[in-house]
Structure formats: structure tokens, C-alpha cells
Amino acid sequence: MSSKFDSNAATLSRFVMSQTNDHDLVILLNALAISCKLITSAVQRAGVAKLYGLAGEVNSTGDDQKKLDVLSNDMMINALIHSGVCSILVSEENEEPIVVPPAYSGKFCVAFDPLDGSSNIDCNVSVGTIFSVYERKPGSHGSVDDLLRSGAHCICAGYVVYSSAVELVFTFRGGDVHGFCLDSTIGEFVHTREKMMFPADGGKRIYSCNEGNAVHWDAPIQEAVEYFKTAEQPYTARYVGSMVADIHRTILYGGIYLYPADAKAKKGKLRLLYEGIPMAMIIEQAGGIASTGMFEGKIQRVLDLTPNEIHAKCPIIMGGKRDVQVVYDQYAKHGVNVPSL
């Protein structure tokens, strides 16, 4: 752990090197960290720099782009291209994948949402960045096929939340989940949370979802949310509307986050490559469950899904075992075969 006068600060680069001894991976995480430092500055100065409001365009999935969306996207693309270790980039803000010029090309393929929750930026609510990292297939020089694989092939996933503190949370495949806070006095992300895990007893009883969509949900999801409200120990509703903020709270405090498929969005709303898979990897390696709920006729594990295109969507039911079990119990009552937790 670190303080302002720590003579032995455990920085992000040092931590990654100690865990992997992979110089390219250190360079990649450093490029991501630099991007997020730049985004931090832009977010914190958004008011005085007149970065609030719309940019006048829509992104790859039809959402209105904010000025900060465009700026954050440019910052990440520039940092990753010039890192020299990436070959293909996929961003929520770009309809097509970004092919890194051969002079800068490397072994990693990165998918990212540069500013998750940006619809909240004008009212100063927490926003974030989400990313997932894959390696090129053997013999590949870098193509979209290197990213159109299930979460089993994701080697690293993380998110950054921009709030009263700026915190980067990430994990390597099969590893622990770690948190790093940006220390503005030295300009570095410093290791502050080791082996992040859901509370062993389930933690706080919190459910997080957009209940404005409730009329469109299937009956088991509606019944699960009703249970959360009326249980002997009723749950508290908490919904920020920025996935990063809601998931971060869910890991630290306990509870469940739901963005299920519904009658309007039968494949869900969240994007698989740069929202579903990275968050599922973090949730599972922190001891939680990352499910789709009912999706394409059955209940599935998010990390088992294979995207059929770079902006493929998926539904999300993520949280602690105690709380996801509530959802599964409602499906079981309707005769659905549910996985064992």
C-alpha cells in the first residue's frame, strides 16, 4: 500500500511486471493507464473546458455521442496505436475495427468503451472506462477474428471509475482482482486493493437495475425484483446508470446488477466484447456469478458467449451467489433448467 511519502510505491507497471514478466503487457497496461490519466483530466475539467453536451453524432450502436466520448476515444486510440504492442482495436465509438499500421503493430487486440455512462457526464455523475485484451491467434497478423472469441480467450480485463477518486480495477485470466488508485501527487496508479472479493456473507442486500424497463422483462425477472422488495430482509435499490459505478459498488458491497433481455431488446443492450466479457471476468474472479439470465432459449454464462460481430450485445445478471440464486429460483419455478451455483 502507498501513502504520499511512500519510498516504495507499488505502481501499476511494477505490479504487472512482477505478475507476468511480460514486457509487452507492461507496455500495454501503461498505455491504458496513460489514456485513463488523460481522460481523468478531461472529465475533471469538462465544465471549464466546455466539454459538456453533444458532439452532434451517434456512435456504433446508435447512441448520441458526447463531446467527451469523442475526446476520450481519440485519447485511447492514439495511446494504444503508438504503444507498439497492439494490432486491432475495437471501440464502442467506432462502427468499424481500427487496424494498427504495420509499423506499430503488436500481439494484442483490445476492445474498449472509452467513457461508459457518458449520458450522466453533464450532471457530474460517475463515469468509467472498460476494456478487454486478447492475443492474436498463432499465425495471425491481426484481424477481427482474433477478437470474435469467447471470454475464455480474454487474457486481461479491467475498468476505471472516475469519481472522488480515480480507481483502476483489473485482473489477468485465472488471477485475482486488484485495485489501483491514481495518486495525483506522483501521477501514478498505486496498488490499493489486493484480491478484491465479494463479501463472504453476501454483503449488503442491494439490487441495481433500471426499473423503468420492468414492464418489458420476462416474468421470472419481474418476480425476482418483486422478491428483492418484499423479502423478510428487503433489499435496497441502488442504480447509478453507469455500469462501471454500479458494478464497482456491487463487488465491494455485495448485491446484484441486472440488465436483462426484454421484449424491446431481445439480445440485451450491453455490448459483449467491451462490457459483458470484461465485467464477467472480473465478477467471476472476485467470487461472483456472471450470467445472461434467459438468453436465446436458455440461461448461459457470459464468458461462454462468442460474439458474432464486434458490437454484439448480451443481457447481464451479475452479482453474488446469494442474490443471483434468487433470480435462478424464479426461473426454476417457471420450469427453466437453471445452472447449479
Sequence and secondary structure as in RCSB ss.txt:
>XXXX:A:sequence
MSSKFDSNAATLSRFVMSQTNDHDLVILLNALAISCKLITSAVQRAGVAKLYGLAGEVNSTGDDQKKLDVLSNDM
MINALIHSGVCSILVSEENEEPIVVPPAYSGKFCVAFDPLDGSSNIDCNVSVGTIFSVYERKPGSHGSVDDLLRS
GAHCICAGYVVYSSAVELVFTFRGGDVHGFCLDSTIGEFVHTREKMMFPADGGKRIYSCNEGNAVHWDAPIQEAV
EYFKTAEQPYTARYVGSMVADIHRTILYGGIYLYPADAKAKKGKLRLLYEGIPMAMIIEQAGGIASTGMFEGKIQ
RVLDLTPNEIHAKCPIIMGGKRDVQVVYDQYAKHGVNVPSL
>XXXX:A:secstr
   TT TT  BHHHHHHHHH  HHHHHHHHHHHHHHHHHHHHHHTTTTTT  SEEEEE TTS EEEHHHHHHHHH
HHHHHHTTSSEEEEEETT SS EE  GGGEEEEEEEEEEEETGGGGGGT  EEEEEEEEE  TT    GGGTSS 
GGG  EEEEEEESSSEEEEEEETTS EEEEEEETTTTEEEEEE S    TT BS EEE  GGGGGGS HHHHHHH
HHHHHSSS  EE   S HHHHHHHHHHHB EEEE   SS TT SEEIIIIIHHHHHHHHHTT EEEEEEETTEEE
EGGG   SSTT EE EEEE HHHHHHHHHHHHHTT      
